[in-house]
Each structure stands twice: as C-alpha cells, then as structure tokens.
Amino acid sequence: MNSVPSPFVRAALDAASATPASGIAWLDAARRENLEAFAAAGLPEGRNEAWKYTPLRALSQRALALADRTVAAGLAVDPSNYALPGVEGACVVFVDGAFRGDLSSLDGHGIELVPLAVALAEQPEPLRFALAHRYPHGAADAFAHLNAALATDGLVVRVTDGVVASRPLHVVHLSSGVQPDSAWHVRLLIEIGKHAALDVVEHFATAGDAAQLGTVVANVNVREGGRLGLMALQDASTATTLVRRTQVRLDAGAEATVHALELGGAMVRHELQAELTGDRSRFDSRGVFALSGRQHVDTQLEVRHMARDTASDALWRGVADGRSRGVFRGAIVVAEGADGTDASLSNKNLLLSGQAEIDTKPELEIYADEVKAAHGATIGQLDERSLFYLRSRGIPSAEARSLLTLAFCRAALESLPNAVLREHLGERLVAHLPTGPAAD
C-alpha cells in the first residue's frame, strides 16, 4: 500500500477513533487488530487477483463519514419501501446501518432474535468466535476488516434444536437517501440448531438515492441435520456501493439453499462462501444479476467440500445491458479425504449491448478420489432464431427480447419454494429488464 493513506482510508480511521470502546476486552482488541490490518493493507488494487475485475480507484478517493445513527433513528420511514408479498413473519429493519426497533417485529415464532448491541451487553462470550475472527488475506479482506472494526449494529439469530420456523425472517437494509457520502456496517450472526430449519429473506432496499457505502458480513452455522433457506434480494439505489460477505458452515447432514437476485446498486460485490464440514451435507445456490446503465456487480462464489459424501449444485445467470459490467467467479474446492463429493456449477450469461461486459471464471480444485465434479460457463447473445420465431407470431421486437431474457433468468429462481415471493421477484425482474432494441 502507498505510505500516504487514501481519503477513504483516512476517513475510516477517523470514524474508528470517534467510536466508543465496547468495554469488552476481547472485542475491543479484535476491532483494533482489524482496523490496523485495514490501515496497513488499504483497499485492494487491480493487481490483487481477487479484485482484478472490480476497480476501487474512485472509491479510494471518497472520504465517507460514518452514517449518523441518531439521524437514522429519527427518520420517518414508509414500510411500503420494503414490504414483500409472501413474507409476513418477523421483520428486522436497519436504516443506514442502524437497528430500528420501532420498525422491527422480533416475534420470531420460536426463534430467538436479539439485536447485536443487546447480545453484547447481556452475553458477549458466545459471540467471541465469530466477532474475533482473523481474516488472513490482507487487502483482499479489506471490507471484512472494515466491517469487523466498525460494525456496532447487527442481529443475532438462534434457532433451538428441533425447531422448524413456520414463517420466514425478513431482514431489511434500507438506505434512507438523506445521508450522502456516508458509510454503514452491519453484522449478522445466525445459528441453526440440530434438525432445526429457518428461511431468511435478506432485502436491500432504498427510500432515496444517496451515494453511500454499505458493508454486511453474515456468519451462518447450520448444525447437524439442520436446514437453511436464504433469499437475497438486492435492489439498492443506483448510487449505492455495497459489499457483502456471507459465510455458511454446514455440519453433518445439514442443508442450505441460497437464492440471489441482484438488481440495484452502482458497484456491488457479494462474496458467498460455503464450507461443507460435515459428512452428507449439501449446499445449493441459484442467482441472477440483471444490469443496465453503468452498473457493476461482482459475485464471488466459493464452495469448499471438506467431508465425505457432500454435494453442491450452483446455477447462476447474468444479463448485462448498456455499459454495465458483470463479474462471476465460481470456485469448487474438494479437500483431501472428501471422497464421494458430487459438485456441479453452471454460469450462463447474456450480453444485450455491444458495450456491456461480463467476466466469468469457473474454478475447480480436487484433492480427493472418487469425486464427481463439473463446471461450465458461457457468454452469448439472445438466440436470433427464437427471436425470429416470436416476431413471426406477431410479438413486437422489444417484447420478444424481454420474454426470452426473462425465460433465461427465471431458471435460477424457479426452485424458490415460496410461490408468492417467487412470482413477485419475477415481476421485479421483468420491470428491471431492458425493453428496447439491442444496442450496437
């Protein structure tokens, strides 16, 4: 890193110096260590392999103040900004990164929901393993370091052994639009007990178009025989920079399915990491990004098979229009001793404009015997024969293009079990897709 800190790094250090200590020795030490690591390495640059397709030069020149929690706590918020059909369970709302108890409903119908600040005040020790975690990759982990150093708001979710939650949990990250040039940081800790089950809808929404940075780090542990269903809907404002890391750990016989729909944001990155540490565990992921204008969305998927007879299946779709850029890295790692692994990954992409760009990088590392593994990636354009067929049936060109693009994307959402939510997401996707002719 350059010896002179960038405006972004200086602003983050100033924000940390103004943040009061927690009074918990191990937590304050962890925050200090992460801040020092961030200051030493700075933001990743183009030669950093993990970030080579997502330049941060413009962000490094922005001096972002920490979003004011007092301002966020007093803002009037219209719930229609984040209401979703088919999601009527407990709802936890963060506005500009600040927990809003007045907008939240913590009745989890059998699951325990505790704001992070309350959990740290009442019983911090069980959170030590996650919050004192060390990130080893220097600048590549810059935003994880930043989140660990500055996140004071968040949520702790615990599902007791054997409890199957009857309704999905709705976690909302709302950007208010009234705090421009600011940054906010949220931490989520989810523990699903043995043979328990939980569905979560994580929703990034906006009430206004302000240039903000948001970071979210989620640690999810699914114990033996447990099940997680996670739907991530990202529809942030077109001025938002959003960096998320979702880490899922699966014990023996545990299952997790993640669906993701990326629609909004100016620059968005999602690092989805799964570790299958128990025999017969399974991780499935499905995702779509649909981009236009100058949007930039970067998905980094990494699935590590660490035990015997594990399985994973990944199906991701990307669409880029205008001058947008999509990035997808899908990595499958099969560790030594993880015999019996069955893993597959498919990433298909459409370019709807001659000025759009998609970079896709499938990776496969196998260190075990008796393994079934496959991966593939494609980048293309709409099929002209199918387009001609629809037009020959009297369907206008713009509508025909929209129908074909929707059919291409919907393959990644059709397995979502919540039918009402699935239909709504399809409508959101249709509204976001381009309707005009392809750009030259």
Salt bridges, closest charged atoms under 4 A:
GLU33 OE1 - ARG134 NE 3.54
GLU45 OE1 - ARG47 NH1 3.09
GLU49 OE2 - LYS361 NZ 2.78
ASP102 OD1 - ARG100 NE 2.87
GLU112 OE2 - ARG158 NH1 3.49
GLU125 OE2 - ARG128 NH1 3.39
ASP141 OD1 - ARG245 NH2 2.72
ASP153 OD2 - ARG69 NH2 2.83
GLU191 OE2 - ARG223 NE 2.55
ASP199 OD1 - ARG227 NH1 3.11
GLU202 OE2 - HIS173 NE2 2.95
ASP235 OD2 - ARG428 NH2 2.97
ASP251 OD2 - ARG223 NH1 3.32
ASP251 OD1 - ARG249 NH1 2.75
GLU262 OE2 - ARG244 NH1 2.90
GLU271 OE1 - ARG245 NE 2.66
GLU271 OE2 - ARG269 NE 2.85
ASP284 OD2 - ARG282 NE 2.96
ASP298 OD2 - ARG269 NH1 2.77
GLU302 OE2 - ARG304 NE 2.86
GLU302 OE1 - ARG329 NH2 3.32
ASP313 OD2 - ARG286 NH2 2.64
ASP339 OD2 - ARG308 NH1 3.33
ASP342 OD2 - LYS372 NZ 3.79
GLU357 OE2 - ARG325 NH2 3.23
ASP359 OD2 - ARG325 NE 2.84
GLU363 OE2 - ARG329 NE 3.19
GLU363 OE2 - LYS361 NZ 3.32
ASP383 OD1 - ARG385 NE 3.74
